Amino acid sequence: MRKFFVAAAAAFFASQASAQTPPPPKLLVVLSVDQFSADLFDEYRPQFTAGLARLASGAVFHNGYQSHANTETCPGHSTILTGDRPARTGIVGNTWIDQSLSRPDKVVYCAEDTNAPGSNSKNYKVSPVNLRVPTLGELMKARWPQSRNVAVAGKDRAAVMMSGHRTDQRWYWNGKQFVTDLAGAPVPASIGAINTATARELAAPAAPLQPTPFCSAKAQPIPVESHAPVGAGAFARKAGDVDAFEASPEFDGSILAAAAALVREMRLGQGSSPDVLSVGLSATDYVGHRYGTEGQEMCLQLMSLDWDIGDFLKFLDNSGVDYAVVLTADHGGQDLPERLRLHGVADAQRVDPGLAASAVGKAIGARLNLTGPVLFGDVSGDTYIDASLPAADRARVLAEAVRTYKAHPQVAAVFTYDELERTSVPTTSPDTWSLIERARASFDPRRSGDFVVLLKEHVTPIGHVTKSVATHGSPWDYDRRVPILFWRPGFEGRTVEAAAETVDIMPTLAAMIDLPIAPQSVDGRCLDGTPAICENR
């Protein structure tokens, strides 16, 4: 297999001593691997030999949790460096509905500025305005004005949610090149070179990867109705095929090359104050959606990611910077139901398209003699009642919708706005939370729907397959449970079985650099057993 980080970084680039009580690191590196479930980490951990193996030699919380119910990219990334769950960050989904908007499009994209002229949920102005709490980088800059807060990612929402409102550099892939939303910020020369190198790579076809024996054993074509079989691909790509590029190891290689270029050009970790670099690695998510989580494609992706992270860490080693790394994920993911059934998960199935809010709303409207859309929302998750209806009709719609959804055999639970508002924020270990507590962690009274629908375990919320064959977004542990790995040179780590949360990452990193966090100001806590000293935190 090729090492894509090396290939992408070739345009730019022609140890440390350990101590019993090391000083605070000068550079915090935060790696988020989109859709990297703890199930995948546990399965592949014995196969890792490079970067992920190095990180797995540190403090490993393999029972980490994105504890909320709506396990999507934007909410998950909002927890990592804020220390807060979506109920406090305000990021309840990748999108939500605001019927008070004056524009025709009432859908709000999580990383857009709805006040920007012409912005809508599909063609939006990227902005962090919807994030209600500060990130670690913002707090660092408030204490140390010379501290740099830098982000690079495959998705704008990943870069925005990890860096927040006060950012020195923020770059993300827009489908053609790496771009930024920071007007007036100096443009690093290295970003232009990365874009040139990536465009050159995209313009050429990519030969298939050569799988290892472990990956070859997973090469089983899985038939999917109205879709080409998946499970035995090796990432051969036609010239100019951006979708195939994004759903391949090439993509993460380019993201890591951009991150390394920013470290070098900005001399991150070499100033008088600590810096933070957030890196959103998005290819695993695209691979999971396009091919599922258990075929040869995912195997090749994770093996390549291991090598590319290894090359990135070697680059940091050679820079002489005193750095520490944390790696986690914004959510997990479930394999496609067709392969799950072959592996013995008898109840794996695709959702009934009749559960879509539009379909249920139309049926309810007919029964109650109401015109209009009646309901808005996704097939699962937050659902909104048409705000133009009179209050009495809205109450009738709510009662009928709850009854209809609860009666469906694929639905596990339905919780109304009032029920969620009355539910206390859970304080126990996230692995013990009830379904309503998981939904409560995703609830924001100004943005959440009139009710939330939670599908049963192993029901995939994709009714008709188009490009994606598998997905995430459920309240079940295959989507909630993610790895949390802390590593620093010289630190002798261990695997911790106790549950942790991604909201614990920020206060742990803050403790590592001696940044005070006010008690009870965040949902997370400093994690013992990491390179941080958690006394009195």
C-alpha positions as MATLAB code, in Angstrom:
seq = 'MRKFFVAAAAAFFASQASAQTPPPPKLLVVLSVDQFSADLFDEYRPQFTAGLARLASGAVFHNGYQSHANTETCPGHSTILTGDRPARTGIVGNTWIDQSLSRPDKVVYCAEDTNAPGSNSKNYKVSPVNLRVPTLGELMKARWPQSRNVAVAGKDRAAVMMSGHRTDQRWYWNGKQFVTDLAGAPVPASIGAINTATARELAAPAAPLQPTPFCSAKAQPIPVESHAPVGAGAFARKAGDVDAFEASPEFDGSILAAAAALVREMRLGQGSSPDVLSVGLSATDYVGHRYGTEGQEMCLQLMSLDWDIGDFLKFLDNSGVDYAVVLTADHGGQDLPERLRLHGVADAQRVDPGLAASAVGKAIGARLNLTGPVLFGDVSGDTYIDASLPAADRARVLAEAVRTYKAHPQVAAVFTYDELERTSVPTTSPDTWSLIERARASFDPRRSGDFVVLLKEHVTPIGHVTKSVATHGSPWDYDRRVPILFWRPGFEGRTVEAAAETVDIMPTLAAMIDLPIAPQSVDGRCLDGTPAICENR';
ca = [
       0.000    0.000    0.000;
       1.127    3.581   -0.607;
       1.743    5.988    2.244;
      -0.413    8.893    1.154;
       0.972   11.324    3.704;
       4.449   10.897    2.229;
       3.157   11.379   -1.311;
       1.211   14.537   -0.479;
       3.934   16.123    1.658;
       6.785   15.493   -0.786;
       6.393   19.015   -2.182;
       7.481   20.514    1.180;
       9.805   18.345    3.190;
      13.117   17.245    1.601;
      14.429   13.446   20.157;
      12.991   14.170   22.703;
      14.103   13.272   26.270;
      11.587   12.027   28.795;
      11.377   13.253   32.356;
       9.504   11.984   35.319;
       7.536   15.230   35.601;
       7.747   16.877   32.195;
       6.856   20.538   31.677;
       3.602   21.355   29.876;
       3.783   20.558   26.146;
       4.119   23.477   23.750;
       1.842   21.973   21.105;
      -1.414   20.079   21.605;
      -2.392   17.997   18.583;
      -6.019   16.864   18.489;
      -6.857   14.219   15.877;
     -10.501   13.423   15.162;
     -11.111   10.394   12.926;
     -14.631   10.765   11.577;
     -16.739    7.590   12.134;
     -13.922    5.724   13.924;
     -15.950    3.620   16.359;
     -14.474    1.912   19.399;
     -15.593   -1.342   17.796;
     -13.271   -0.660   14.858;
     -10.433    0.408   17.150;
     -10.744   -2.767   19.215;
     -10.932   -4.956   16.100;
      -7.924   -3.409   14.360;
      -5.743   -2.574   17.334;
      -3.661   -5.783   17.014;
      -3.038   -4.942   13.331;
      -1.710   -1.421   13.875;
       2.062   -1.092   13.606;
       2.691    2.639   13.076;
       0.953    5.823   14.237;
      -2.149    4.293   15.748;
       0.031    1.687   17.448;
       2.120    4.464   18.979;
      -0.950    6.310   20.233;
      -2.350    3.023   21.574;
       0.761    2.731   23.771;
      -0.437    5.754   25.738;
      -3.546    6.216   27.840;
      -6.305    4.308   26.045;
      -9.958    4.832   26.956;
     -11.513    2.387   24.528;
     -14.885    2.844   26.190;
     -15.080    6.509   25.342;
     -18.503    7.937   24.559;
     -20.075   10.553   22.412;
     -22.769   10.201   25.005;
     -25.651   12.010   23.272;
     -28.294   10.388   21.083;
     -27.896   12.347   17.855;
     -24.516   10.921   16.852;
     -23.693   13.076   13.851;
     -20.520   14.869   12.740;
     -21.294   18.396   13.899;
     -22.585   17.558   17.415;
     -19.722   15.121   17.932;
     -17.035   17.582   16.962;
     -18.653   20.243   19.146;
     -17.977   18.122   22.252;
     -14.282   17.397   21.697;
     -12.664   20.740   22.556;
     -15.476   22.520   24.397;
     -15.922   20.030   27.230;
     -19.677   20.298   26.722;
     -22.417   18.071   25.348;
     -24.735   19.270   22.560;
     -27.316   20.369   25.123;
     -24.834   23.129   26.062;
     -22.983   23.662   22.779;
     -26.312   24.172   20.999;
     -25.193   21.929   18.135;
     -28.084   19.469   18.154;
     -27.433   18.030   14.688;
     -25.703   18.588   11.393;
     -28.860   20.540   10.620;
     -31.984   21.625   12.423;
     -35.133   23.546   11.459;
     -35.878   27.161   12.357;
     -39.363   28.024   11.129;
     -38.902   31.657   12.179;
     -36.344   32.305    9.429;
     -37.480   34.794    6.817;
     -35.789   32.886    3.983;
     -37.645   30.084    2.129;
     -35.124   27.492    3.341;
     -35.910   26.851    7.016;
     -33.131   24.289    7.453;
     -30.086   25.572    9.345;
     -26.677   24.038    8.676;
     -24.721   23.792   11.903;
     -21.682   25.726   10.613;
     -23.452   28.489    8.714;
     -24.285   32.117    9.482;
     -28.000   32.419    8.797;
     -27.726   36.233    8.984;
     -25.371   36.339    5.999;
     -27.187   37.566    2.858;
     -27.916   34.712    0.478;
     -26.820   31.966    2.864;
     -28.884   28.796    2.973;
     -28.365   25.254    4.234;
     -26.883   24.064    0.916;
     -24.978   27.176   -0.187;
     -23.919   28.700    3.092;
     -21.466   31.129    4.621;
     -19.249   29.071    6.918;
     -19.233   30.440   10.456;
     -18.967   29.334   14.119;
     -21.835   31.594   15.250;
     -24.103   28.654   16.155;
     -21.562   27.276   18.659;
     -22.618   28.685   22.034;
     -19.544   27.857   24.129;
     -15.798   28.521   23.812;
     -13.264   25.973   22.662;
      -9.957   25.096   24.285;
      -8.114   27.200   21.711;
     -10.215   30.242   22.592;
      -9.544   29.786   26.310;
      -5.837   29.405   25.609;
      -5.805   32.653   23.635;
      -7.667   34.445   26.416;
      -4.979   33.408   28.935;
      -1.987   33.567   26.593;
      -2.628   36.085   23.777;
       0.334   34.715   21.797;
      -1.158   31.212   21.737;
      -2.193   29.992   18.269;
      -5.446   28.135   17.576;
      -5.208   26.316   14.224;
      -7.492   23.792   12.513;
      -7.441   21.799    9.282;
     -10.054   19.219    8.301;
     -11.781   17.387    5.498;
     -15.108   18.978    6.495;
     -15.858   22.594    7.363;
     -18.003   21.602   10.344;
     -15.168   19.594   11.873;
     -12.704   22.483   11.597;
     -15.234   25.040   12.857;
     -16.489   23.071   15.846;
     -13.013   22.157   17.105;
     -11.508   25.642   16.720;
     -14.458   27.913   17.499;
     -14.701   31.684   17.314;
     -11.130   32.941   17.804;
      -8.949   31.110   15.317;
      -5.612   32.011   13.748;
      -5.880   29.648   10.781;
      -8.761   27.363    9.756;
      -8.673   25.356    6.534;
     -11.046   22.702    5.217;
     -11.774   20.868    1.983;
     -14.598   22.286   -0.138;
     -14.678   19.501   -2.737;
     -11.978   21.087   -4.877;
      -9.307   22.479   -2.565;
      -8.583   23.614    0.993;
     -10.277   26.951    1.758;
     -10.870   29.156    4.787;
     -13.693   31.283    6.172;
     -11.309   33.668    7.970;
     -11.487   36.883    5.978;
      -8.343   38.961    6.238;
      -6.181   36.250    7.803;
      -2.773   35.778    6.148;
      -2.765   32.857    3.734;
       0.116   30.458    4.417;
       2.169   29.767    1.291;
       2.148   26.082    2.137;
      -1.620   25.842    1.677;
      -1.282   26.924   -1.923;
       1.388   24.288   -2.475;
      -0.778   21.622   -0.833;
      -3.685   22.566   -3.097;
      -1.432   22.347   -6.134;
      -0.096   18.945   -5.070;
      -3.618   17.655   -4.332;
      -4.963   18.901   -7.672;
      -2.098   17.139   -9.428;
      -2.863   13.910   -7.571;
      -6.584   14.169   -8.345;
      -5.938   14.772  -12.034;
      -4.199   11.417  -12.341;
      -5.890    8.015  -11.958;
      -5.109    5.982   -8.839;
      -4.112    2.338   -9.092;
      -5.786   -0.113   -6.696;
      -4.071   -0.681   -3.370;
      -2.458   -4.013   -2.652;
      -4.224   -5.474    0.397;
      -2.469   -7.214    3.228;
      -3.562  -10.811    3.988;
      -5.685   -9.474    6.856;
      -7.539   -7.156    4.475;
      -7.794   -9.769    1.736;
      -9.668  -12.027    4.161;
     -12.389   -9.347    4.337;
     -12.853   -9.124    0.568;
     -16.374  -10.483    0.209;
     -18.720   -8.774   -2.281;
     -22.027   -7.957   -0.579;
     -25.089   -7.507   -2.821;
     -27.111   -4.372   -2.092;
     -30.450   -3.771   -3.759;
     -30.310   -1.085   -6.501;
     -26.589   -0.633   -5.846;
     -23.324   -2.205   -6.956;
     -21.932   -4.858   -4.562;
     -19.560   -3.532   -1.889;
     -16.934   -5.148    0.284;
     -14.082   -6.105   -2.033;
     -12.914   -2.776   -3.467;
      -9.319   -1.536   -3.369;
      -9.716    2.201   -4.137;
      -8.847    2.267   -7.823;
      -9.862    5.741   -8.981;
     -10.460    7.394  -12.344;
      -8.751   10.695  -12.996;
     -10.695   13.614  -11.526;
     -13.142   11.507   -9.482;
     -13.483   13.673   -6.362;
     -16.043   11.403   -4.657;
     -13.699    8.429   -4.939;
     -10.790   10.572   -3.714;
     -12.677   11.657   -0.605;
     -13.714    8.061    0.169;
     -10.135    6.787    0.073;
      -6.881    6.957    2.079;
      -5.618    9.630   -0.322;
      -7.896   12.184    1.333;
      -6.562   11.810    4.875;
      -3.032   11.865    3.486;
      -3.693   15.312    2.025;
      -5.278   16.566    5.258;
      -2.280   15.434    7.311;
       0.085   16.975    4.782;
      -1.752   20.294    5.157;
      -1.529   19.992    8.959;
       2.203   19.308    8.796;
       2.699   22.231    6.425;
       0.961   24.593    8.871;
       3.046   23.295   11.769;
       6.219   23.979    9.821;
       5.339   27.327    8.286;
       3.732   28.780   11.429;
       6.371   27.229   13.703;
       3.609   25.879   15.933;
       4.824   24.813   19.358;
       7.913   27.022   19.126;
       6.527   30.224   20.625;
       6.394   31.525   24.162;
       2.887   30.143   24.715;
       1.304   26.742   23.989;
      -0.507   26.233   20.694;
      -3.292   23.855   19.660;
      -3.702   22.155   16.276;
      -7.001   20.403   15.507;
      -7.045   17.931   12.622;
     -10.285   16.477   11.279;
      -9.631   13.283    9.309;
     -12.741   12.635    7.237;
     -12.001    9.722    4.897;
     -13.041    6.980    7.332;
     -16.536    8.481    7.410;
     -16.808    8.603    3.632;
     -15.516    5.038    3.382;
     -17.998    3.880    6.037;
     -20.937    5.482    4.257;
     -19.942    4.311    0.792;
     -18.745    0.777    1.578;
     -19.711   -0.050    5.182;
     -17.423   -0.714    8.125;
     -16.462   -4.379    7.744;
     -15.250   -4.909    4.191;
     -11.858   -4.757    2.555;
     -12.314   -1.050    1.847;
     -12.440   -0.108    5.541;
      -9.529   -2.421    6.260;
      -7.374   -0.702    3.635;
      -8.448    2.706    4.926;
      -7.483    1.979    8.535;
      -4.181    0.336    7.652;
      -3.260    3.348    5.518;
      -4.421    5.766    8.198;
      -2.167    3.986   10.709;
       0.852    4.537    8.424;
      -0.055    8.136    7.574;
      -0.479    9.103   11.226;
       2.844    7.386   11.885;
       4.531    9.563    9.248;
       2.873   12.659   10.700;
       4.143   11.823   14.191;
       7.646   11.229   12.816;
       7.465   14.681   11.254;
       6.561   16.138   14.659;
       9.422   14.184   16.251;
      11.886   15.647   13.773;
      10.570   19.177   14.308;
      11.928   19.149   17.860;
       8.613   20.467   19.199;
       7.459   19.304   22.638;
       4.021   17.982   21.743;
       1.186   15.821   23.065;
      -1.546   14.090   21.066;
      -5.125   13.065   21.682;
      -7.101   11.034   19.158;
     -10.823   10.387   19.198;
     -13.881   10.343   16.924;
     -17.021   12.394   16.439;
     -19.182    9.245   16.379;
     -19.063    5.588   15.457;
     -20.970    3.783   12.758;
     -22.880    0.634   11.871;
     -22.132   -1.686    8.975;
     -24.613   -2.131    6.155;
     -27.520   -4.395    7.186;
     -26.992   -6.825    4.304;
     -23.567   -7.802    5.654;
     -24.695   -7.655    9.274;
     -27.324  -10.296    8.524;
     -24.663  -12.513    6.931;
     -22.670  -12.132   10.164;
     -25.572  -13.250   12.319;
     -27.323   -9.972   13.221;
     -30.759  -11.234   12.308;
     -32.661   -8.023   13.115;
     -30.469   -5.755   10.940;
     -32.696   -3.969    8.430;
     -33.234   -0.749    6.545;
     -35.778    1.727    7.796;
     -39.292    1.742    6.385;
     -39.441    4.811    4.077;
     -42.967    5.323    5.358;
     -41.460    6.578    8.630;
     -40.174    9.753    6.963;
     -41.622   12.883    8.573;
     -43.073   13.972    5.247;
     -44.897   10.656    4.798;
     -46.201   10.492    8.370;
     -47.158   14.172    8.271;
     -49.132   13.680    5.067;
     -51.025   10.763    6.573;
     -51.755   12.670    9.778;
     -52.885   15.694    7.789;
     -55.356   13.536    5.891;
     -56.719   11.978    9.092;
     -57.071   15.331   10.877;
     -58.226   17.273    7.810;
     -55.180   19.574    7.887;
     -53.394   21.056    4.890;
     -49.713   21.800    4.579;
     -46.644   19.715    5.364;
     -47.709   19.151    9.025;
     -44.298   17.609    9.966;
     -40.678   18.423    9.108;
     -37.587   16.400    9.921;
     -35.522   13.328    9.206;
     -36.597    9.695    9.229;
     -35.256    9.541   12.793;
     -34.218   12.212   15.256;
     -35.778   15.653   15.729;
     -39.180   16.212   14.136;
     -40.931   19.581   13.992;
     -44.647   20.370   13.768;
     -45.727   23.038   11.290;
     -45.599   26.259   13.330;
     -48.289   27.886   11.161;
     -50.934   25.526   12.564;
     -53.156   26.791   15.402;
     -52.116   25.633   18.880;
     -55.046   23.224   19.180;
     -54.165   21.578   15.866;
     -50.522   21.366   16.839;
     -51.540   19.510   19.989;
     -53.656   17.107   17.936;
     -50.773   16.527   15.513;
     -48.360   15.834   18.370;
     -50.667   13.269   19.961;
     -51.311   11.539   16.641;
     -47.632   11.574   15.645;
     -46.498   10.073   18.945;
     -49.151    7.370   18.681;
     -48.239    6.606   15.055;
     -44.504    6.375   15.595;
     -44.746    4.376   18.823;
     -46.920    1.805   17.067;
     -44.327    1.130   14.375;
     -42.248   -2.038   14.941;
     -38.980   -0.284   13.975;
     -39.334    2.489   16.579;
     -37.736    2.099   20.005;
     -38.983    5.296   21.631;
     -40.590    8.684   21.036;
     -39.913   11.567   23.429;
     -41.738   14.893   23.307;
     -40.194   18.309   23.849;
     -41.906   18.569   27.248;
     -40.649   15.159   28.343;
     -37.077   16.021   27.419;
     -37.261   19.439   29.047;
     -38.414   17.817   32.311;
     -35.637   15.201   32.246;
     -32.575   15.956   34.363;
     -29.202   16.109   32.656;
     -27.581   12.736   33.458;
     -24.589   12.705   35.800;
     -23.868    8.963   35.925;
     -21.510    6.956   33.720;
     -22.592    7.308   30.043;
     -22.681    3.555   29.487;
     -25.604    3.331   31.940;
     -27.800    6.067   30.480;
     -31.375    5.346   29.469;
     -32.613    6.301   26.010;
     -34.298    9.447   27.296;
     -31.084   10.510   29.046;
     -29.156   10.075   25.791;
     -31.787   12.139   24.006;
     -31.645   14.754   26.784;
     -27.915   15.240   26.165;
     -28.839   16.237   22.582;
     -31.716   18.538   23.598;
     -31.603   22.309   23.223;
     -34.856   24.144   23.996;
     -34.290   26.721   21.240;
     -33.283   24.336   18.451;
     -34.651   20.848   19.128;
     -37.833   19.522   17.595;
     -41.320   19.042   19.019;
     -40.475   15.379   19.487;
     -37.651   12.965   18.774;
     -37.963    9.509   17.202;
     -35.385    6.848   18.090;
     -35.213    3.758   15.904;
     -34.596    0.307   17.304;
     -31.097   -1.137   17.428;
     -29.704   -2.299   14.055;
     -32.303   -0.358   12.040;
     -30.316    1.661    9.499;
     -31.969    5.042    8.774;
     -31.425    4.682    5.022;
     -34.547    3.442    3.309;
     -33.617    3.685   -0.368;
     -29.908    3.266   -1.133;
     -28.316    5.867   -3.392;
     -24.640    6.666   -2.723;
     -24.512    5.682    0.966;
     -25.077    2.085    1.996;
     -24.419    2.540    5.725;
     -24.583    5.359    8.259;
     -24.677    6.475   11.915;
     -26.813    8.855   13.976;
     -28.467    6.424   16.386;
     -28.480    6.395   20.222;
     -26.935    2.911   20.280;
     -23.417    2.146   21.417;
     -22.091    1.217   17.971;
     -22.582    4.926   17.200;
     -21.879    6.391   20.660;
     -18.778    4.443   21.720;
     -15.473    5.851   20.410;
     -11.807    5.532   21.384;
     -10.045    8.296   23.327;
      -6.241    8.004   23.173;
      -3.752   10.306   24.937;
      -0.054   10.078   24.095;
       3.032   12.064   24.970;
       6.694   11.136   24.530;
       7.982    9.334   27.600;
       4.544    8.666   29.063;
       3.928    5.044   29.985;
       0.270    4.449   29.319;
      -2.350    1.806   29.965;
      -5.772    0.725   28.779;
      -8.609    1.984   30.971;
     -11.812   -0.044   30.988;
     -13.954    2.540   32.785;
     -16.197    4.675   30.596;
     -15.103    8.182   29.665;
     -16.678   10.902   27.532;
     -15.320   13.028   24.712;
     -16.282   16.054   26.811;
     -13.499   14.955   29.192;
     -10.845   15.685   26.566;
     -10.851   19.472   26.913;
     -10.440   19.643   30.718;
      -7.763   16.941   30.518;
      -5.762   18.889   27.950;
      -6.299   22.071   29.962;
      -4.787   20.370   33.002;
      -1.855   19.222   30.877;
      -0.927   22.830   30.039;
      -1.881   24.306   33.437;
      -4.883   26.179   32.077;
      -7.456   26.685   34.864;
     -11.022   25.625   34.106;
     -13.658   26.947   36.474;
     -15.414   24.181   38.442;
     -18.775   23.154   36.942;
     -18.182   25.401   33.913;
     -18.096   22.416   31.542;
     -19.730   18.997   31.422;
     -16.416   17.120   31.292;
     -13.797   16.245   33.869;
     -10.050   15.749   33.851;
      -9.217   12.087   33.248;
      -6.753   10.397   35.583;
      -4.294    7.978   34.020;
      -3.361   10.432   31.247;
      -0.290   12.670   30.863;
      -2.290   15.354   32.709;
      -2.142   16.037   36.440;
      -5.771   16.130   37.488;
      -5.451   17.183   41.122;
      -8.178   19.581   42.229;
      -9.809   19.573   38.788;
];
